Each structure stands twice: as structure tokens, then as C-alpha cells.
Amino acid sequence: MPDLKLYNSLTREKEVFTPLDESHVRLYACGPTVYNYAHIGNARMAVVFDQWARLLKALYPNVTYVSNITDVEDKIIAAARETGEEISDITEKYTRIYNEDMGTLGVRQPDIQPKATEHIDEMIVQIGQLVERDHAYEKDGHVLFHVPSNPSYGALSGRSRDEQIAGARVEVAPYKKDPADFVLWKPSSGDEPGWDSPFGFGRPGWHIECSAMAEKHLGLPFDIHGGGADLKFPHHENEIAQSCCAHGREDTPESFAKYWIHNGFVTVEGEKMSKSLGNILLVHDLVRDYPGEVLRLALLTCHYRQPLDWSTQRLENTRKTLDKLYARLQELESVHANENESVPEEVMNALCDDLNTPQAITELLAIAKIESDHAKLKGQLLAAGHLLGILKQDPADWFAVDTSDLDIVHIEKLLAERTKAKTDKDFARADAIRDELTGMGVGIEDTPDGAKWHKL
């Protein structure tokens, strides 16, 4: 097996991965806050870390992957007030939907999926440790981490003192000793959830949740921690500060997690996702229009650390990639695959180079063209597909299209009209027909043999 290399956000270098314990590799990724449907940016994190977990489990005998559920947070409280639903009903509903939607994308549930509300005791203990070591203080019913008490704060993000204050979007509050200080515990009242603690009735701050859950289920230090790039600061920076300072390891950020991995942002057709633009794409909607394997592979067609622009073109190109691979498997339908065949070396080498999934896909397409030893080839395609979370369907099922909800006569009529419009050089009309068909859920591909249509 090749050496596994990864880009460590903490050292800002690509490094050879050396487990703390080769007999047990431990991985943690920050999961969703469950108050609404997950969008495609959330899905990228889930798919990327599922892929990391799959690769690690292919390389090491025992891997524990933990990814949490945040089920107590101000956004959840706001959603409960807005809808009139119980907080537990909201969190249970969206946890179930999240796991179902991610499952459609081939994301396996983590080995452990802890909920924040089930780890309040661990959070209270860690907050107490920070207070005892003078890294945290109580004021007006709050407990806050005192950032200047940690000399290595900023090691992960590389932010200066001024950048830390600006980037933290700090609340101007009279109970803060320093503008960069952040909340570990806050008072609860009225309809807000809360728990008894030595600091008063209240609830935890967001950052302490992952510190407590990671330590509970993986121990310290563990191998890899990560999540989306947006979490690097302040969330992950604060996790390091809390966990290291609670145990008197202020100067050694790696005493929490040795390696840090962050996936890039997702834009939509070149624009940042935002409510104002109305371009927030929910996985729950996308899985109705595209096979889960298309969505998964589309998220892997760009290197995980790079920004990914989500577009219809990317989806259509990804569908064609899967069509090619399934067509090859269909050609090999009568061939009995070598059941013990391993993942092709070229694919594994690409994945072991900082999870270079675009290169792995390129290598897999090249391998699919091989014409010799079909039993080996089929075994390799299936092995690689298993590792990448694709090629799980029977080829016949993949190519079967349910057109019962389409007016095929009308579609063919529009297609003929579009062909005539192009012949007459009436390109505006041709484009209008394409848009009309797209609105009907029909895509068009112009080929040397004429226009072909398919269900989107």
C-alpha cells in the first residue's frame, strides 16, 4: 500500500499520515445543527469525511469515525419559537431526515453519532476544569473562556490578535473581560432548554460541545479532526483552546488532535449560497431529481480542499461519467467478477495522495476501457466503486428510466420543433424550447445522430 498523505491545516503542510496507534485510527468531524434541511454545502462535508473514513478503513484494521449531532443551539430554539413545535420534535425530525438524505448520497452513518444533549455532564466537567485552571471565569450567569490566557490561541487559523477579534464576530457584552472571549455556558430562562450546573441553570455554548464529545468517544489526543473550512475559525480554534487548556497543555495544540482536515466551500453557478439570492440547494430536494450516486460523485469531482462550484453542467457531466462506468459493467454482465480483486493501484494511489478523488475518477475511467482479463476488470471496477461509494446498482436498473409522469408525445413534438428552429437559424426559439423542456424535467443532448432527450 502507498503512504497516505494528507494536508494538515495545523501545520499548513502535506504530511505522511502516521497514526498515534496503528491498531486504532480515530477520526472526528463536526456534524450538523439539526433545525432544518441540509444544503449541498453540508452534504459536501458529509461526503468528504465519509470518503476519508472509507479510505482509512481500507488501510487500517480498526477505525472509529465520530461525527456529532448538535441538538441544542440558539437556531434550534428560534425554529421552535417560529413553528410552535417542541425542540425535541424538531431535532429528532431533522436528524432522521439528515441521515436519510445523506444515506441516499452513499454516506454511511458514523461509527458513533453523539448528540450534544446527551453529553451535558461531560461539558460541565470540562468547563469546571477550565475555571479551576484560570482559563475561564464566571460573570452575570455566564462562563466565558478567556482567550488571552492561552498563548497558542490562533495556531490553527494563523490569525493575528486583531484578526481574531474581527473574525469572531464578537458580541459587545459587559460581562466579557476581553472582546475575543467566548461563551462556555449561558443562562436559560422561559422556553429555553437548560440544565442544572455549578454555574447556574443554563445551557452550553456551541464550541464546548465538540470538545466534550470528541474526548468522551475518542480520548486525547486523537488522530484527525475536521469539518468545513468555515469552522476553522472560530469553532475549531476554540475547540483546541478548550481541550488543551482543560488539561494543562496550553502550548501544544496537537495534544487535542494531531491532524486537521478542512473541505472547501460550495458555490452555486458562481454565486455564494444565500437566502437573499434564493439559491440554497437542499439535498432533500436534489435527491428527488438526481440519483444519489450522481450527487455524491459530483461532490467528489473537485479536490476536497478546493472551492466547488455546483452547477447543472457538473451534474450532467457526472451523470455521463457514471453512464460510462455502468455501461462497461453492463457489457461485462455475463462475466463472473474475481470476488477478491482489490482496488486498482492507480485509484488507490490517487486517494492516498490527500484524497485526490478527481484523479481517482480519471484513473477509474481509463481502467474501464481495458479489454483484457474481464473477470479481473469487473472485480476491480466493483472494488473501486465500493471504496468510492458508487456503482452499487444493477446496470439495468441504472439505465431504466421511469417516464410515466412525462408526456412523451409532447416532448417529441417540441424536440422536432426545436430541430426545425435550429435548421431555420431561429436560435432564440430553439433556446426557448430547451428551457421549456428543462422546466418539464427533460434534458437535451445534441449528438451527431441528432438531439436526444433524457429525464432529469
C-alpha positions in Angstrom: 0.0 0.0 0.0 1.2 3.5 -0.7 1.9 6.0 2.1 -1.2 8.0 3.0 -0.5 11.7 2.7 -2.8 14.5 3.8 -2.7 18.3 4.1 -2.6 19.2 7.8 -4.4 22.5 8.3 -2.5 22.8 11.7 1.0 22.7 10.1 -0.1 24.0 6.7 1.8 21.2 5.0 1.1 18.0 3.3 2.4 15.2 5.5 2.6 11.4 5.6 -0.1 10.2 7.9 1.4 8.4 10.9 -1.4 7.1 13.3 -0.9 7.6 17.0 -1.9 4.0 17.3 -1.8 1.9 14.1 -4.2 -0.6 15.7 -6.9 2.0 16.2 -7.2 5.2 14.0 -9.6 7.8 15.4 -11.4 10.5 13.3 -13.8 13.2 14.3 -15.8 15.6 12.1 -18.2 18.3 13.1 -21.7 17.3 12.1 -24.9 19.3 11.5 -27.0 21.5 13.7 -30.5 19.9 13.2 -33.1 22.6 12.8 -33.7 22.5 9.1 -32.9 20.5 5.9 -29.2 20.1 5.0 -28.0 22.0 1.9 -25.4 20.9 -0.6 -22.6 22.6 1.4 -23.5 20.4 4.4 -23.5 17.4 2.1 -20.0 18.1 0.9 -18.7 17.8 4.4 -20.6 14.6 5.0 -19.4 13.0 1.7 -15.8 14.1 2.1 -15.5 12.7 5.6 -17.4 9.6 4.7 -14.8 9.2 1.9 -11.9 9.7 4.3 -13.4 7.2 6.7 -13.8 4.7 3.8 -10.2 5.1 2.8 -8.9 4.8 6.4 -10.9 1.7 6.9 -9.4 0.2 3.7 -5.9 0.9 5.1 -6.1 0.2 8.8 -7.6 -2.7 10.8 -9.7 -0.6 13.2 -11.0 2.9 12.6 -13.5 4.8 14.7 -15.3 7.7 12.9 -17.3 10.1 15.1 -19.5 12.8 13.8 -21.8 14.6 16.1 -25.4 16.0 16.1 -25.8 19.5 17.6 -29.3 19.4 19.1 -29.1 22.3 21.5 -28.3 25.7 19.9 -29.9 29.1 19.5 -31.0 28.5 15.9 -32.9 25.4 17.1 -34.6 27.5 19.9 -35.5 30.1 17.3 -37.0 27.5 15.0 -39.1 26.1 17.9 -40.5 29.6 18.6 -41.2 30.2 15.0 -43.0 26.9 14.4 -44.5 26.3 17.8 -43.0 22.8 17.8 -41.2 21.1 20.7 -37.4 21.4 20.4 -37.1 17.6 20.7 -39.6 17.1 17.9 -37.6 19.4 15.6 -34.2 17.9 16.4 -35.4 14.3 16.1 -37.2 15.0 12.8 -34.2 16.7 11.2 -31.7 14.2 12.5 -33.7 11.5 10.8 -34.0 13.4 7.6 -30.3 14.3 7.6 -29.3 10.7 7.9 -31.8 9.6 5.3 -30.7 12.2 2.8 -27.0 11.6 3.4 -27.7 7.8 3.1 -29.1 8.5 -0.4 -25.7 10.0 -1.2 -24.0 6.8 -0.1 -22.9 8.4 3.2 -22.7 5.7 5.9 -23.7 6.8 9.4 -20.6 7.4 11.5 -19.5 4.6 13.9 -20.6 7.0 16.7 -23.1 9.8 16.2 -23.3 11.5 19.6 -25.9 14.1 20.5 -24.9 17.2 22.4 -27.8 16.9 24.8 -26.5 13.5 25.9 -23.2 14.9 26.9 -24.0 17.9 29.2 -22.3 16.3 32.2 -19.0 16.0 30.2 -19.3 19.6 29.2 -19.9 20.8 32.8 -16.8 18.8 33.9 -14.6 20.4 31.2 -15.9 23.9 32.0 -15.1 23.3 35.6 -11.5 22.3 34.7 -11.1 25.5 32.7 -12.3 27.6 35.6 -10.0 25.8 38.0 -7.0 26.5 35.7 -7.9 30.2 35.4 -8.7 29.8 31.7 -12.4 30.6 32.3 -14.4 32.9 34.5 -18.0 33.4 35.7 -19.8 36.6 35.1 -23.5 37.5 35.2 -24.6 33.9 34.9 -22.2 33.2 32.1 -19.0 31.3 32.0 -16.5 32.5 29.4 -13.2 31.3 28.1 -10.5 34.0 28.5 -8.7 33.9 25.2 -5.5 35.9 26.3 -4.9 33.1 28.9 -3.9 30.7 26.0 -0.6 31.8 24.4 -1.0 29.4 21.5 -4.5 30.6 20.5 -4.6 31.2 16.8 -2.2 28.3 15.9 -4.8 26.6 13.6 -6.2 29.7 11.8 -2.9 31.7 11.8 -4.9 34.8 12.7 -3.4 37.8 14.4 -4.9 39.3 17.6 -6.8 41.9 15.6 -8.0 39.3 13.1 -9.2 37.1 15.9 -11.3 39.9 17.4 -12.7 40.9 14.0 -13.3 37.3 12.8 -15.0 36.1 15.9 -18.0 38.5 15.3 -17.8 39.2 19.0 -20.8 40.3 20.9 -20.3 43.6 22.8 -21.2 42.4 26.3 -20.4 44.0 29.7 -19.5 40.5 31.2 -16.5 40.0 28.9 -13.0 40.7 30.1 -11.7 40.6 26.6 -13.5 41.2 23.3 -12.3 37.8 22.0 -13.6 35.8 25.0 -16.3 33.3 24.1 -19.2 31.6 26.0 -18.8 28.2 27.5 -22.1 28.3 29.5 -25.1 30.7 29.3 -28.2 31.2 31.5 -31.5 29.8 30.3 -35.0 31.1 31.1 -38.6 30.9 29.9 -38.9 28.5 26.9 -35.2 27.9 26.6 -33.8 24.5 27.3 -31.5 24.2 30.3 -29.7 22.1 32.8 -28.6 22.5 36.4 -24.9 23.2 36.9 -22.5 24.7 39.4 -22.7 27.8 37.2 -26.5 28.1 37.4 -29.4 26.8 35.3 -28.4 27.1 31.7 -27.1 25.5 28.5 -23.7 25.1 26.9 -22.0 27.3 24.3 -21.6 25.7 20.9 -17.9 25.3 20.9 -17.6 23.3 24.2 -20.0 20.6 22.7 -17.5 19.1 20.3 -14.6 19.3 22.7 -16.5 17.2 25.2 -17.9 14.7 22.7 -14.6 14.2 21.0 -12.8 13.5 24.3 -15.6 11.2 25.5 -15.6 9.0 22.5 -12.0 9.1 21.1 -9.8 10.1 24.0 -7.0 12.6 23.8 -5.1 13.1 21.7 -6.8 11.5 18.6 -5.6 11.3 15.0 -7.8 13.5 12.8 -10.3 16.3 13.4 -12.0 18.3 10.7 -15.0 19.8 9.0 -15.9 22.6 6.6 -13.5 25.4 6.0 -15.9 27.8 7.7 -15.4 26.0 11.0 -11.6 26.6 11.1 -12.2 29.9 12.9 -13.6 30.4 15.5 -15.1 26.9 16.1 -12.1 24.7 15.7 -9.7 27.2 17.1 -11.9 27.4 20.2 -12.1 23.6 20.5 -8.3 23.4 20.6 -8.1 26.1 23.2 -10.8 24.5 25.5 -9.5 20.9 25.2 -5.8 21.8 25.6 -6.2 24.3 28.4 -8.6 22.0 30.4 -5.7 19.5 30.6 -2.8 21.9 31.1 -1.4 21.5 27.6 -1.7 25.2 26.6 1.4 25.2 24.3 0.7 22.0 22.4 -2.3 22.3 20.1 -1.6 18.8 18.8 -2.4 17.3 22.2 -6.1 17.6 21.1 -5.8 16.3 17.5 -2.7 15.6 15.6 -4.0 16.3 12.1 -6.7 18.8 10.9 -8.6 18.5 7.6 -10.9 21.1 6.1 -13.1 20.9 3.0 -13.7 23.9 0.7 -16.8 26.0 0.3 -19.6 25.3 -2.2 -20.9 28.0 -4.6 -23.9 27.7 -6.9 -23.4 28.7 -10.5 -20.6 31.0 -9.4 -22.6 32.6 -6.6 -22.3 32.2 -2.8 -25.3 30.4 -1.4 -27.6 32.8 0.4 -31.3 33.3 1.3 -31.3 36.7 -0.5 -30.3 35.1 -3.8 -32.7 32.2 -3.3 -30.0 29.7 -4.3 -29.7 27.5 -1.3 -29.9 24.0 -2.7 -31.4 21.4 -0.2 -30.3 17.8 -0.5 -33.8 16.8 0.3 -34.9 18.4 -3.0 -32.0 17.4 -5.1 -32.4 13.7 -4.3 -35.8 13.8 -6.0 -34.3 15.0 -9.3 -31.0 13.2 -9.4 -29.7 9.7 -8.4 -27.8 9.8 -5.1 -24.7 8.5 -6.8 -24.7 11.4 -9.2 -24.8 13.9 -6.3 -22.1 12.0 -4.4 -19.7 11.8 -7.3 -20.4 15.4 -8.3 -19.1 16.4 -4.9 -16.0 14.3 -5.4 -15.2 15.6 -8.9 -13.4 18.6 -7.3 -10.5 18.1 -4.8 -12.0 18.4 -1.3 -9.8 21.3 -0.3 -10.7 23.4 -3.3 -13.9 25.5 -3.7 -16.6 23.6 -5.6 -19.0 25.3 -7.9 -22.3 23.4 -8.1 -23.9 23.6 -11.5 -26.3 21.8 -13.8 -23.3 21.2 -16.1 -21.3 19.5 -13.3 -24.3 17.2 -12.6 -24.8 16.3 -16.3 -21.1 15.6 -16.7 -21.1 13.4 -13.6 -24.1 11.6 -14.9 -22.3 10.8 -18.1 -19.3 9.6 -16.2 -21.5 7.1 -14.3 -23.2 6.2 -17.5 -19.8 5.2 -19.0 -18.9 3.1 -15.9 -22.3 1.4 -15.7 -22.3 0.8 -19.5 -19.0 -1.0 -19.1 -20.4 -3.2 -16.3 -23.4 -3.9 -18.5 -21.1 -5.1 -21.2 -19.5 -7.4 -18.6 -22.8 -8.7 -17.3 -22.1 -12.3 -18.2 -18.6 -12.2 -16.7 -18.1 -13.6 -13.2 -16.0 -11.0 -11.3 -13.0 -12.0 -9.3 -14.5 -11.6 -5.9 -11.2 -11.0 -4.1 -10.0 -8.4 -6.5 -8.5 -5.3 -4.9 -8.9 -1.6 -5.7 -6.7 -0.8 -8.7 -3.3 0.6 -7.7 -3.8 3.7 -9.8 -7.0 4.6 -8.0 -5.6 3.8 -4.5 -2.5 5.9 -5.2 -4.7 8.9 -6.1 -6.8 8.5 -3.0 -3.8 8.2 -0.8 -2.4 11.5 -2.2 -4.5 13.7 0.1 -7.8 12.1 -1.1 -7.4 13.2 -4.8 -10.8 12.0 -5.9 -10.7 13.8 -9.3 -7.6 11.8 -10.2 -9.1 8.6 -8.9 -12.1 9.1 -11.1 -9.9 9.7 -14.1 -7.9 6.6 -13.4 -11.1 4.5 -13.0 -12.4 5.7 -16.4 -9.1 4.7 -18.0 -9.2 1.3 -16.4 -12.8 0.7 -17.6 -11.5 0.8 -21.2 -9.2 -2.2 -20.7 -10.2 -5.1 -23.0 -8.2 -8.0 -21.4 -9.0 -10.2 -18.4 -12.6 -9.2 -18.0 -13.0 -11.1 -14.7 -10.2 -9.1 -13.1 -11.5 -5.8 -14.7 -15.0 -6.3 -13.4 -13.7 -7.1 -9.9 -11.5 -4.0 -9.9 -14.4 -1.8 -11.1 -16.7 -3.1 -8.3 -13.9 -2.8 -5.7 -13.2 0.7 -6.7 -16.9 1.6 -6.8 -17.3 0.1 -3.3 -14.5 2.3 -2.0 -15.9 5.4 -3.7 -19.5 4.7 -2.7 -20.7 4.3 -6.3 -21.6 1.5 -8.8 -24.0 0.0 -6.2 -26.9 -0.6 -8.7 -27.5 -3.2 -11.2 -26.7 -1.6 -14.6 -30.1 -2.5 -16.0 -31.7 -0.6 -13.1 -29.3 2.3 -13.6 -30.4 2.8 -17.2 -34.1 2.1 -16.6 -36.0 5.4 -16.7 -39.5 5.9 -15.3 -41.2 8.2 -17.9 -44.7 7.5 -16.7 -45.0 11.1 -15.5 -43.9 12.6 -18.8 -46.0 13.4 -21.9 -43.7 11.7 -24.4 -45.7 12.7 -27.5 -45.5 16.4 -26.5 -41.8 16.1 -25.8 -41.1 14.5 -29.2 -43.2 17.3 -30.8 -41.2 20.0 -29.1 -37.9 18.3 -30.0 -38.9 18.2 -33.7 -39.9 21.9 -33.4 -36.5 22.7 -31.9 -34.7 20.8 -34.7 -36.6 22.8 -37.3 -35.9 26.1 -35.4 -32.1 25.3 -35.5 -32.3 24.5 -39.2 -34.0 27.8 -39.8 -31.3 29.5 -37.6 -34.0 30.7 -35.2 -31.8 30.1 -32.2 -33.9 32.2 -29.9 -36.8 29.8 -30.4 -34.5 26.8 -30.1 -33.2 28.0 -26.7 -36.7 28.8 -25.6 -37.8 25.2 -26.4 -34.8 23.8 -24.5 -35.8 26.0 -21.5 -39.4 24.7 -21.7 -38.2 21.1 -21.8 -35.9 21.7 -18.8 -38.8 23.1 -16.9 -40.7 19.9 -17.7 -37.8 17.9 -16.2 -36.3 16.9 -19.6 -32.7 17.4 -20.6 -31.4 17.5 -24.2 -28.1 16.3 -25.5 -27.1 17.3 -29.1 -25.3 14.4 -30.7 -24.0 13.7 -34.3 -27.1 11.5 -34.7 -29.5 14.3 -33.7 -30.9 15.6 -30.4 -31.5 13.0 -27.6 -33.6 13.7 -24.6 -33.5 12.2 -21.1 -35.3 12.6 -17.8 -33.6 14.9 -15.4 
